[in-house]
Amino acid sequence: MADPPGAHNQFRGGDPGAVVQAGSIHHLTFTGTGTPPVVPRQLPLAVPGFTGRAEQLAALDALLAEGGAVVISAVDGTAGVGKTTLAVHWAHRVQQHFPDGTLFVNLRGYGPATPANPEEVLAGFLQALGVAAERIPLGVEAQAGLYRSVLAGRRVLIVLDNANAVEQVRSLLPGSPGCMVLITSRSSLTGLVVGEAANRFTLDLLNPAEAYQLLRTTLGEARIAAEPLAVAALIRYCARLPLALRIAAAHPYATVGELVTEMAEDRARLDILSDTGDQTLAVRAVFDWSYRKLADEQARMFRRLGLHPGPEISLPVAAALGETGLNPARRLLSALADAHLLQRVARDRYRLHDLLRAYAAELVETEDCARLQRILFEWYAHHAKVAYQVAAPALASWFPILETPTAAHPVITFSEAAVAWGWAAEERDNLVAVARSSADCAEEDLALVLLTAVVGFLFARESAVDELELNRLRLQLARRVGNRVAEVAALNCMGVTLQELSLLEEAFQAYQGAAGLARELGDRRREAGALLNLGYWCNHQERYVEALDYLQEALPLSGGAQRGRQEGAIESHLSVAHAGLGNYEQALRHAKRAVVLQRQAPDRLAESWSLELMARAHQGLRAHRQAVALYEQSLSTNEYRPYGRARCLQMLGISLCHMGETARAIECWQEALAIFEDFGDHRATSVQALLTQAKPTHPPPTTPPQPPPPA
């Protein structure tokens, strides 16, 4: 039958169910048996008080604008760092851009339950998307095909949380544009980045400001403001790990201070942060789930890294602790970094945050810790000793304890002084931490070697606070083992450090103690060293006549000591004393003799000081051109002591100003100011005054520099 005008026997808009034609061609009646589909919105509750992560949120926002392909983003990071919190927070914020739904699944990749398999997840997703259970085929491939077909042409946000491997998520990816997939995992999921061009976002620990804001949100402004020091300690104890901070904030302590007191010890800290009543939110438990995924060799390496007390771990020391070679150690460290149980900070350098270190230290208790600690201490003692002998041979020869035989594997070689200084600078914080830990170990000779070498490096780098702490430990250890020569050395070094910290009476007593003990031992050269330090102390107090007495008493006792270095140091301080008294010609003669002796030693650091003293004498004689040349020569020699460089730049600027070269003088003072401010040194004030007053017609006064300390 033909259709009359305006009538069509057709239905548009998809399948509505059964359709019935009734009456004539002029009248159509149809009914639908389906119901409007429910748009899935499966996101769990967002965590209240979300804070930080602005950079990652902005990067995810930017991906919304991408078209033409499925957008896949993988958020990885260590346990408890807030991957799920970030993913859920962001998904709630943007799900209005996905009108066809939001799918969410916990893949249980890490946790007490069995990991979800793709077939299980696909069945759940298909039903959420409106596919009847009886229409879902068997087998992952068939299910994945239907899943991609259903998603074709739709805009759906899919959040795959807590994945443990690429294989767990690959079949859950859509096949056509419009959808976005957000994956969280403790694994790096490199296969997705390579195979599916996924965008990777690695979450680090919160920065200090973000950690503070999280506590302010959870504890309240009043409690935060009332205990600022306790709050700072709590952030430190929680390693800025979001999960740990939230657990700590939820504990029922009356004050933050009480909580911090309880958390001071590593094991107690982990106990408190694991006492939640919910193993999925307990720090020790979430670390356990990552650890159990490791192969045996990886787990052994992770445990042993818990013995390392420093902030960073280099490949060679990891190989030593793991009792393996460099290449196997590199593979193991890389695997631990991919599992986010370790963080890469540079090539062949890694970091454990404090809570993971405490956790690893608990695990390693099942091994022979005493033997492993000896390996660690001897590795550092050997390399600190050898590096110091290469960097400062004249100084190192003054300490007989550094002749103690040591061995290490693998071995680092130091081809020249610059390499040794560079290693010591890179390892500075590790050396301090290991030396501090070694003071209580049974290997007392190793500890004394390590403390002696590390204090020597700290002295050159002017790290007075750490230097004083380690010197006290060194002195206690020397007395405990009855090494009186090492005791003299520790007293002398401690006096210098106390003087740098303006603890002048204590410094004087340390020097006198060293001089008295050296006389008891009949050790003329070490007595000369103590008298030299007493002369240095008097120069520092501008008691120049008394300084001359001590220094002239020391000079005949010092012949040949430290390859002539000690005699050179006495000559340089005689120069300081004479310059202080206005005897610039005599000051110049003593400084020249010092340079000759220090080149003979050789001792480049001391040489740079004596060149500076020669320049100072020329300044006193108003010979500013010669002074400038000597200051510049001193700067080229002083490669490793920033304070010395700043002091030299300050005085160089004064002579340049006298010569009318104000622009160059200002450049010198600006660099000196930056160094002094970097170290929080009071001399920054005087340099700032020079900069403020700098005028070509009004050169600043020629004031004597602070004398450099002897060893």
Secondary structure, 3 states (H helix, E strand, C coil): CCCCCCCCCCCCCCCCCCCCCCCCCCCCCCCCCCCCCCCCECCCCCCCCCCCCHHHHHHHHHHCCCCCCCEEEEEEECCCCCHHHHHHHHHHHHHHHCCCCEEEEECCCCCCCCCCCHHHHHHHHHHHCCCCHHHCCCCHHHHHHHHHHHHCCCCCEEEEEEECCHHHHHHHCCCCCCCEEEEEECCCCHHHHHHCCCEEEEECCCCHHHHHHHHHHHHCHHHHHHCHHHHHHHHHHCCCCHHHHHHHHHCCCCCHHHHHHHCCCHHHHHHHHHCCCCHHHCHHHHHHHHHCCCCHHHHHHHHHHCCCCCCCEEHHHHHHHHCCCHHHHHHHHHHHHHCCCCEEEECCEEECCHHHHHHHHHHHHHCCHHHHHHHHHHHHHHHHHHHHHHHCHHHHCCCHHHHCCCCCCCCCCCCCHHHHHHHHHHCHHHHHHHHHHHCCCCCHHHHHHHHHHHHHHHHHHCCHHHHHHHHHHHHHHHHHHCCHHHHHHHHHHHHHHHHHCCCHHHHHHHHHHHHHHHHHHCCHHHHHHHHHHHHHHHHHCCCHHHHHHHHHHHHHHCCCHHHHHHHHHHHHHHHHHHHHCCCHHHHHHHHHHHHHHHHHCCCHHHHHHHHHHHHHHHHHCCCHHHHHHHHHHHHHHCCCCHHHHHHHHHHHHHHHHHCCCHHHHHHHHHHHHHHHHHCCCCHHHHHHHHHHHCCCCCCCCCCCCCCCCCC
